Amino acid sequence: MADSPEIIEAREKTNDRGYFLEVVKEIPSLIEWANDDIRADKEVIMNAIKVDGGALEFASDELKDDKEVLLTAVKQAGWTCCYASDRLKADKDVLIEACKNDGQVLYFASQDLRDDKDVVLEAVKNKPIILKYASFRLRSDKDVALAAITKGKKAVIEYIEPSLRDDDDIKKILEE
């Protein structure tokens, strides 16, 4: 399969910052063909991730450790926190924003954040089944259990602490 004309042009202009500064506003994935200096350029990367958070994959490691960059990417596509530095995977602000967009990202969260009620509540509101990655302590928390059950009903019951399964409020939701 032949490369598209856009990819051919991006490869030819791999060192042209001005070209990438503009082209990523329309086709963010072309950042893949930029040289390392351009992929480390915050302005270029911000232009790309505002359109497609997935373009974060091609950013430099330094930018994957930049909180502003990560917040921009996860607001656009929550799953992109998988590209975050370990430090930012443990950042509550980043994970809450990512969970608002895609609860599945709890999977990428640090152990501390899997035990953070605010983060887990955002995650289960978006994707109830992700409760399975919450800490055991929070699987025993009635508020978390109710948030997950309200959205996921029987799909998440196996991940809730068994003692909560007999709670009247939880039983009522399951019977609805």
VOGU-3710 file (C-alpha; in Angstrom, 3 decimals, decimal comma):
1> madspeiiea> 0,000/0,000/0,000  1,424/3,336/-1,052  1,770/6,211/1,383  -0,709/9,052/1,078  0,450/12,347/-0,443  0,179/13,894/3,051  2,578/11,353/4,538  5,021/11,778/1,655  4,988/15,549/2,171  5,405/15,191/5,968
11> rektndrgyf> 8,426/12,930/5,466  9,955/15,460/3,084  9,392/18,275/5,594  10,482/16,368/8,697  12,590/19,370/9,835  10,074/22,115/8,976  8,566/23,373/12,243  6,282/25,878/10,497  4,811/23,160/8,308  4,043/20,901/11,300
21> levvkeipsl> 2,757/23,787/13,396  -0,047/24,186/10,854  -0,579/20,729/9,339  -1,267/19,034/12,679  -4,304/21,272/13,116  -5,887/19,353/10,241  -4,112/15,974/10,361  -2,638/15,519/13,851  -1,243/12,058/13,125  1,320/13,561/10,753
31> iewanddira> 3,331/14,554/13,823  4,692/11,017/13,663  6,886/12,091/10,745  8,376/15,173/12,429  11,895/15,134/13,758  12,608/14,775/17,488  12,983/18,536/18,035  9,553/19,229/16,580  8,000/16,376/18,556  9,460/18,064/21,651
41> dkevimnaik> 7,947/21,433/20,678  5,081/22,145/23,061  3,253/24,496/20,711  3,245/21,966/17,869  2,134/19,117/20,125  -0,603/21,227/21,714  -1,956/22,031/18,235  -2,062/18,322/17,441  -3,596/17,030/20,681  -6,319/19,659/20,727
51> vdggalefas> -7,653/17,933/17,602  -6,658/14,347/18,417  -5,392/13,461/21,874  -3,903/10,291/20,393  -1,175/12,385/18,794  0,363/12,455/22,280  1,870/9,079/21,407  4,466/10,847/19,255  5,343/13,613/21,720  8,693/13,646/23,462
61> delkddkevl> 9,041/12,067/26,898  9,433/15,550/28,372  6,046/16,598/27,016  4,472/13,369/28,240  5,550/14,592/31,670  4,032/18,078/31,192  0,773/18,402/33,146  -0,728/21,034/30,837  -0,072/18,832/27,813  -1,549/15,772/29,512
71> ltavkqagwt> -4,666/17,586/30,700  -5,265/18,832/27,158  -4,841/15,352/25,697  -7,031/13,520/28,224  -9,826/16,061/27,917  -9,873/15,266/24,208  -9,342/11,504/24,598  -9,179/10,100/28,126  -7,385/6,908/27,128  -4,293/8,901/26,149
81> ccyasdrlka> -3,189/8,946/29,782  -1,597/5,598/28,902  1,180/7,695/27,303  1,704/9,792/30,437  4,864/9,651/32,462  4,660/7,569/35,629  4,573/10,800/37,608  1,457/12,015/35,795  -0,232/8,628/35,887  -0,145/9,226/39,646
91> dkdvlieack> -1,497/12,798/39,372  -5,055/13,049/40,687  -6,046/16,011/38,477  -4,932/14,221/35,321  -6,682/10,973/36,243  -9,950/12,646/37,213  -10,076/14,459/33,871  -9,208/11,274/32,023  -11,860/9,284/33,916  -14,517/11,859/33,050
101> ndgqvlyfas> -13,822/11,079/29,408  -13,084/7,363/29,690  -13,491/5,407/32,928  -11,337/2,609/31,537  -8,246/4,671/32,346  -8,454/3,621/35,970  -6,535/0,627/34,662  -3,519/2,924/34,079  -3,785/4,685/37,435  -1,269/4,297/40,203
111> qdlrddkdvv> -2,212/2,092/43,163  -2,740/5,206/45,278  -5,263/6,608/42,807  -7,073/3,287/42,565  -7,675/3,877/46,267  -8,794/7,504/45,829  -12,553/7,812/46,162  -12,860/10,865/43,893  -10,968/9,184/41,057  -12,797/5,876/41,381
121> leavknkpii> -16,207/7,587/41,507  -15,452/9,409/38,239  -14,278/6,183/36,656  -17,292/4,066/37,633  -19,735/6,800/36,639  -18,267/6,579/33,156  -17,553/2,837/32,989  -19,028/0,826/35,867  -17,183/-2,417/35,139  -13,871/-0,654/35,842
131> lkyasfrlrs> -14,738/-1,118/39,519  -12,708/-4,306/39,242  -9,535/-2,143/39,223  -10,488/-0,134/42,293  -8,857/-0,934/45,609  -10,554/-3,521/47,796  -11,228/-0,749/50,308  -13,274/1,188/47,758  -15,075/-1,912/46,533  -16,411/-1,986/50,099
141> dkdvalaait> -17,498/1,669/49,992  -21,265/2,030/49,674  -21,079/5,302/47,685  -18,767/3,721/45,123  -20,876/0,574/44,974  -24,046/2,603/44,427  -22,427/4,693/41,682  -21,287/1,571/39,872  -24,520/-0,399/40,352  -26,663/2,551/39,237
151> kgkkavieyi> -24,812/2,613/35,922  -23,970/-1,056/35,460  -26,500/-3,052/37,450  -25,673/-6,733/37,509  -22,524/-6,386/35,405  -20,557/-5,084/38,393  -22,133/-6,982/41,275  -19,291/-9,492/41,394  -16,763/-6,697/42,082  -18,610/-5,229/45,042
161> epslrddddi> -17,688/-6,417/48,501  -20,031/-9,345/49,271  -21,309/-7,753/52,480  -22,684/-4,818/50,442  -24,734/-7,116/48,222  -27,226/-7,461/51,062  -27,578/-3,697/51,537  -31,203/-2,582/51,057  -30,308/0,325/48,745  -28,208/-1,899/46,505
171> kkilee> -30,846/-4,638/46,448  -33,467/-2,057/45,451  -31,407/-0,869/42,465  -30,760/-4,432/41,336  -34,456/-5,239/41,469  -35,441/-2,256/39,283
//
